[in-house]
């Protein structure tokens, strides 16, 4: 009985281990125009501390806004994004006006000088699109 239980446990463990090794997302990279923004009413809306998704903005957070065409490319709310030139990941927490295409806006708190210094740059971004579970 103990041997059967041990074998069953080993089978379950090996199955779970194999499952974790499978690819869980599809990596994607894009060339986009990157600008910067601040949580100030003249740059956003009458409530500059709330994003278009309803999240709260606080200086120091690594958030970005994305143009609405990028939402269709898998850059949806809470997606983690690697931006060329930065060491850490950013999170999609806001969306931009409909007039922008292939564009991200990096949140820089209330530091207007830092945002102006960043300016407008072409950068490569990398992110991961989850693979949907489906039956074969």
C-alpha positions as CSV (number, residue, x, y, z in Angstrom):
1,X,0.0,0.0,0.0
2,X,2.8,2.4,0.9
3,X,4.5,1.7,-2.4
4,X,1.4,2.4,-4.4
5,X,0.9,5.7,-2.5
6,X,4.6,6.6,-3.1
7,X,4.2,5.8,-6.9
8,X,1.0,7.8,-7.1
9,X,2.7,10.8,-5.4
10,X,5.7,10.6,-7.8
11,X,3.4,10.5,-10.8
12,X,1.5,13.5,-9.7
13,X,4.7,15.4,-8.9
14,X,6.3,14.6,-12.3
15,X,3.1,15.6,-14.1
16,X,3.0,18.9,-12.3
17,X,6.7,19.5,-13.0
18,X,6.3,18.9,-16.7
19,X,3.3,21.3,-16.7
20,X,5.4,24.1,-15.3
21,X,8.1,23.7,-17.9
22,X,5.7,24.4,-20.7
23,X,5.7,27.9,-22.3
24,X,3.1,30.0,-20.5
25,X,3.1,33.0,-22.8
26,X,4.0,34.3,-26.2
27,X,6.9,36.9,-26.1
28,X,6.4,40.0,-28.2
29,X,8.4,43.1,-29.0
30,X,7.4,46.3,-30.7
31,X,9.1,49.6,-31.7
32,X,7.0,52.4,-30.3
33,X,7.3,56.1,-29.6
34,X,7.7,56.8,-25.9
35,X,6.8,60.0,-24.2
36,X,6.4,60.8,-20.5
37,X,3.5,62.2,-18.4
38,X,2.8,63.5,-15.0
39,X,-0.2,63.3,-12.7
40,X,-1.2,66.9,-13.2
41,X,-4.6,68.2,-14.3
42,X,-3.3,70.1,-17.3
43,X,-1.7,66.9,-18.7
44,X,-4.5,64.4,-18.0
45,X,-8.0,65.1,-16.7
46,X,-9.7,66.9,-13.9
47,X,-8.7,63.9,-11.6
48,X,-5.1,63.4,-12.5
49,X,-4.5,60.7,-9.9
50,X,-6.9,58.2,-11.4
51,X,-6.1,56.3,-14.7
52,X,-8.5,55.5,-17.5
53,X,-8.7,52.0,-16.0
54,X,-9.6,53.4,-12.6
55,X,-6.3,52.7,-10.9
56,X,-4.7,55.3,-8.5
57,X,-1.4,57.0,-9.5
58,X,1.2,57.7,-6.9
59,X,4.7,59.2,-7.6
60,X,7.4,56.5,-7.7
61,X,5.2,53.8,-9.3
62,X,6.5,52.2,-12.6
63,X,3.3,52.6,-14.7
64,X,2.7,53.3,-18.4
65,X,-0.2,54.4,-20.5
66,X,-0.6,52.8,-23.9
67,X,-2.2,53.9,-27.1
68,X,-5.5,52.2,-27.7
69,X,-4.2,50.3,-30.8
70,X,-1.7,48.6,-28.5
71,X,-4.5,47.2,-26.4
72,X,-5.4,45.0,-29.4
73,X,-1.7,43.9,-29.6
74,X,-2.0,42.3,-26.1
75,X,-0.8,45.3,-24.0
76,X,-3.9,45.1,-21.8
77,X,-4.4,46.4,-18.2
78,X,-1.8,45.1,-15.8
79,X,0.6,43.7,-18.5
80,X,4.2,43.8,-17.4
81,X,6.4,45.6,-20.0
82,X,10.2,45.9,-20.4
83,X,11.2,49.2,-21.9
84,X,14.5,49.6,-23.6
85,X,16.8,51.8,-21.5
86,X,15.2,50.8,-18.1
87,X,16.3,48.0,-15.8
88,X,12.9,47.3,-14.2
89,X,9.5,46.3,-15.5
90,X,6.6,48.7,-16.0
91,X,2.9,47.9,-15.7
92,X,0.2,49.0,-18.1
93,X,-2.2,51.0,-15.9
94,X,-3.5,53.7,-18.2
95,X,-4.7,54.2,-21.8
96,X,-4.0,57.2,-24.0
97,X,-6.3,59.4,-26.1
98,X,-7.7,57.7,-29.3
99,X,-5.6,60.0,-31.5
100,X,-2.3,58.3,-30.6
101,X,-0.9,55.2,-32.4
102,X,2.0,52.9,-31.5
103,X,2.8,55.0,-28.5
104,X,3.4,54.6,-24.8
105,X,3.5,57.3,-22.1
106,X,5.8,56.6,-19.1
107,X,4.4,57.9,-15.8
108,X,6.9,60.2,-14.0
109,X,4.9,61.3,-10.9
110,X,4.9,65.0,-10.6
111,X,8.4,65.6,-11.8
112,X,7.8,67.7,-14.9
113,X,11.5,68.4,-15.5
114,X,12.2,64.7,-15.6
115,X,9.4,64.1,-18.1
116,X,10.5,67.0,-20.3
117,X,14.1,65.7,-20.2
118,X,12.9,62.3,-21.4
119,X,11.1,64.0,-24.3
120,X,10.0,61.7,-27.2
121,X,12.0,58.7,-28.1
122,X,11.6,55.5,-30.2
123,X,12.1,52.5,-28.0
124,X,11.7,48.8,-28.2
125,X,9.3,47.3,-25.7
126,X,9.0,43.6,-24.8
127,X,6.0,41.9,-23.1
128,X,4.3,38.6,-22.8
129,X,0.9,37.6,-24.0
130,X,-0.6,34.7,-22.0
131,X,-1.4,31.6,-24.0
132,X,-5.1,30.8,-23.8
133,X,-6.1,27.3,-22.5
134,X,-8.0,25.5,-25.3
135,X,-8.8,22.0,-26.2
136,X,-6.7,20.4,-29.0
